[in-house]
Amino acid sequence: MMTSKFKIAAFSIALAISAMAFQGCDSLTKTQKGAGIGAAAGGVIGAIIGKKAGNTAVGAIIGGAVGGTAGGFIGRRMDKQAAEIKTAIPNAEVIREGEGIIVKFDSGILFDFDSNTLKDAAKGNIQTLASSLNQYPGTDVKIIGHTDNKGTEAYNMSLSERRAAAVKAYAVAQGVPSARLVTVGKGFSEPIGDNTTDAGRAANRRVEIVIVANDQLKNQAKTEG
């Protein structure tokens, strides 16, 4: 019994080390990594993205992956879309890992303090992102609102939900089908910064927009990849 457990543990460690080496190779593109890394390396991808985005966003990237040649097909498409978004929306952070994209906005870019009304400049950002989503229709999109820990848990959860909903509503107004968009409010449950500091709280106030392949694109990738 102990021998069996030891073998399983050793195998798991070997997989993790291999995945880390794969991720660390500078000669590999994001697409190649997406094609070569399977479920065993999900934790490695999660650790990389997790320094920049919340667990819900990380889970969406990992959960939406198909791997193999199909993953490479999707990855090439995501590489192109991510590069275009980064150029078109310079004040957003574009995180490209695995088979997905996270577009992260500090909430101050989109909203005034304690507000869920999009600023005029924010509308331009969402309009540009919506244009990209319309240009690449084979994806599902998750919009995740986050806050810092100032105020009650219930209030911050509501604020994060309303902010995510505001982003979705404006994207839909720009022609993105509502069925492609899912909103989630996480309040202050997924911090990426230290909530005891001003800088950390500012980092935690954000909206993350996760783009992953939908079922139709996955099927296409399996056929053409």
C-alpha positions in Angstrom: 0.0 0.0 0.0 2.8 2.4 0.9 4.7 1.4 -2.2 1.7 2.2 -4.4 1.3 5.6 -2.8 5.0 6.3 -3.1 4.9 5.5 -6.9 1.8 7.7 -7.4 3.5 10.6 -5.6 6.7 10.1 -7.5 4.9 10.1 -10.8 3.0 13.2 -9.9 6.2 15.0 -9.0 7.8 13.9 -12.2 4.8 15.3 -14.2 5.0 18.6 -12.4 8.7 19.0 -13.0 8.3 18.1 -16.6 5.5 20.7 -17.0 7.6 23.3 -15.3 10.5 22.6 -17.6 8.2 22.8 -20.6 6.8 26.1 -19.5 10.2 27.5 -18.8 11.7 26.9 -22.2 12.0 30.3 -23.8 12.1 28.8 -27.3 8.5 27.6 -27.1 5.7 29.9 -28.1 2.4 30.1 -26.1 0.8 28.1 -28.9 3.4 25.3 -28.6 3.0 25.2 -24.9 -0.8 25.1 -25.3 -0.5 22.1 -27.6 2.0 20.2 -25.4 0.6 20.7 -21.9 -2.3 18.6 -20.7 -4.2 18.4 -17.5 -1.1 17.3 -15.5 0.4 20.7 -16.1 -2.8 22.7 -15.2 -1.4 23.5 -11.8 1.7 25.0 -13.4 -0.4 27.2 -15.7 -2.5 28.1 -12.7 0.5 29.2 -10.7 1.7 31.4 -13.6 -1.6 33.1 -14.2 -2.6 33.1 -10.5 0.0 35.9 -9.8 -2.0 38.1 -12.1 -5.6 36.9 -12.1 -8.1 35.2 -9.7 -8.9 31.5 -9.4 -12.1 31.8 -11.4 -10.2 33.2 -14.4 -7.5 30.6 -14.0 -10.1 27.8 -13.8 -11.8 29.0 -16.9 -8.5 28.8 -18.9 -7.6 25.4 -17.6 -11.1 23.9 -17.8 -11.5 25.1 -21.4 -8.4 23.4 -22.7 -8.4 20.4 -25.1 -4.7 20.0 -25.6 -2.9 18.2 -28.4 -3.0 19.3 -32.0 -6.4 20.8 -31.4 -5.0 22.9 -28.6 -2.3 24.1 -31.0 -4.9 25.2 -33.5 -6.8 27.1 -30.9 -3.5 28.5 -29.5 -2.5 30.0 -32.8 -5.9 31.8 -33.1 -5.6 33.0 -29.5 -2.0 34.3 -30.1 -3.3 36.4 -33.0 -6.3 37.8 -31.1 -4.3 38.5 -28.0 -1.7 40.5 -30.0 -4.5 42.5 -31.6 -6.2 43.3 -28.3 -2.9 44.3 -26.7 -2.3 46.8 -29.5 -5.8 48.1 -29.6 -6.3 48.5 -25.9 -2.9 49.6 -24.4 -4.3 50.3 -20.9 -5.5 46.8 -20.4 -3.3 43.9 -19.3 -3.5 41.0 -21.8 -2.5 37.7 -20.3 -2.0 34.9 -22.9 -1.6 31.4 -21.4 -2.6 27.9 -22.4 -5.5 28.0 -24.8 -7.1 31.2 -23.6 -6.8 35.0 -23.0 -7.5 37.1 -20.0 -8.0 40.8 -20.5 -7.7 42.6 -17.2 -8.8 46.1 -16.5 -8.1 47.9 -13.2 -11.5 49.0 -12.0 -10.3 52.7 -11.9 -10.1 52.5 -15.7 -13.7 51.4 -16.1 -15.5 52.9 -13.1 -15.4 55.8 -10.6 -15.1 54.8 -6.9 -18.0 52.8 -5.6 -19.8 53.0 -9.0 -20.9 50.5 -11.5 -21.5 53.1 -14.3 -18.9 52.8 -17.1 -16.8 55.9 -17.7 -16.9 57.4 -21.2 -13.3 56.3 -21.8 -14.2 52.8 -20.5 -17.0 52.6 -23.1 -14.3 53.0 -25.8 -12.3 50.2 -24.3 -15.2 47.8 -24.1 -16.3 48.8 -27.7 -12.9 47.9 -29.0 -12.9 44.6 -27.1 -16.4 43.9 -28.4 -15.1 44.4 -31.9 -12.5 41.8 -31.4 -15.0 39.4 -29.9 -17.2 39.9 -33.0 -14.3 39.3 -35.3 -13.4 36.0 -33.5 -16.9 34.5 -32.9 -15.8 31.0 -31.9 -15.3 31.8 -28.2 -17.1 32.0 -24.9 -16.4 34.9 -22.6 -16.6 35.1 -18.8 -16.6 38.6 -17.2 -15.5 38.5 -13.6 -15.8 41.5 -11.2 -13.5 41.9 -8.2 -13.2 44.4 -5.3 -10.9 45.2 -2.5 -11.9 44.4 1.1 -13.1 47.8 2.1 -16.7 47.5 3.3 -18.8 44.4 4.0 -18.6 41.1 2.1 -22.2 41.4 0.9 -21.8 44.9 -0.4 -18.6 44.2 -2.3 -20.1 41.0 -3.8 -23.0 43.0 -5.1 -20.7 45.8 -6.5 -18.6 43.2 -8.3 -21.6 41.6 -9.8 -23.0 44.9 -10.9 -19.7 46.0 -12.5 -19.4 42.7 -14.4 -23.1 43.1 -15.6 -22.3 46.6 -16.8 -19.5 45.4 -18.9 -21.6 42.7 -20.4 -24.5 45.0 -21.1 -22.3 47.4 -23.0 -20.6 44.6 -25.0 -24.1 43.3 -25.9 -25.0 46.8 -27.1 -22.0 46.6 -29.4 -23.3 43.5 -31.0 -21.8 40.7 -29.0 -24.4 37.9 -28.6 -25.6 37.8 -25.0 -25.4 34.0 -25.0 -21.6 34.2 -25.4 -21.2 36.2 -22.2 -21.3 35.0 -18.6 -20.9 37.3 -15.6 -19.5 36.5 -12.2 -19.0 38.7 -9.1 -16.3 37.5 -6.7 -16.2 40.5 -4.3 -12.9 40.4 -2.4 -12.7 36.6 -2.3 -9.9 36.3 -4.9 -7.2 39.0 -4.2 -4.1 39.2 -6.2 -2.6 41.9 -4.1 -2.2 42.6 -0.4 -5.4 44.1 0.9 -3.5 45.7 3.8 -1.8 48.2 1.4 -3.1 50.9 -0.9 -1.2 49.4 -3.9 -2.5 45.9 -3.1 -6.1 47.1 -2.8 -5.8 48.9 -6.1 -4.6 45.7 -7.8 -7.5 43.8 -6.4 -10.1 46.3 -7.8 -10.4 44.9 -11.3 -12.5 43.3 -14.0 -11.1 40.1 -15.7 -12.5 39.1 -19.1 -11.7 35.5 -20.0 -11.8 34.3 -23.6 -11.8 30.6 -24.3 -12.8 28.4 -27.3 -16.4 27.4 -27.5 -17.6 23.9 -28.4 -17.9 24.7 -32.1 -14.3 26.0 -32.3 -13.1 23.0 -30.3 -14.8 20.6 -32.8 -13.3 22.6 -35.7 -9.9 22.4 -34.1 -10.1 18.6 -33.7 -11.0 18.3 -37.4 -8.5 20.8 -38.8 -5.8 20.9 -36.1 
